[in-house]
């Protein structure tokens, strides 16, 4: 049987003859949502968050770039540590041309369809039905992303004490990766609401799994 080359921008898993073949991300991938982060808000600071992004990118075949987590601290703005863009997702779809567009609601392309993991999959997001009503999926919602950041990419007061706390003693500002929520219209991807705490047990009730945004800085 002739085997055709599989495009890098293809879906994450392709089933052929009953076998699942893992696909590589597009060569220009510079943005993804982490497929996992069991640490919650206790990342060991910014370096720990960056290490999560770098490790997952490496496992996906994109470790040749420098990856940073989109996180602010009490002294650092997230938008200053993610490079200049442009950024593309797993499929090679444009997310934003530059930092200004990334933080302009009608110019960035982050949505439930484009905010993919390093594996090319989508976390469990909210969707809309044919009537335009927001639908909550079966299972645990995962659209709350840790940012500690205001909508414009600058630091918020809630950063899990600079990403060193993983319990109810602190909070984190969260963004909605699907840009859907209780409010009508687009919900901010970077700053939708604060968490109930920084541990997984506090993040889960509002629709989170401790996931992060990762950006290639180069």
Secondary structure by P-SEA (a helix, b strand, c coil): ccccccccccccccccccbbbbbbcccccccccccccccccccccaaaaaaaaaaaaaaaccccbbbbcccccccccccccccccccccccccccccccccccccccccccccccccccccccccccccccccccccccccccccccccccccccccccccccccccccbbbbbbccccccccccccccccccccccccaaaaaaacccbbbbbbccc
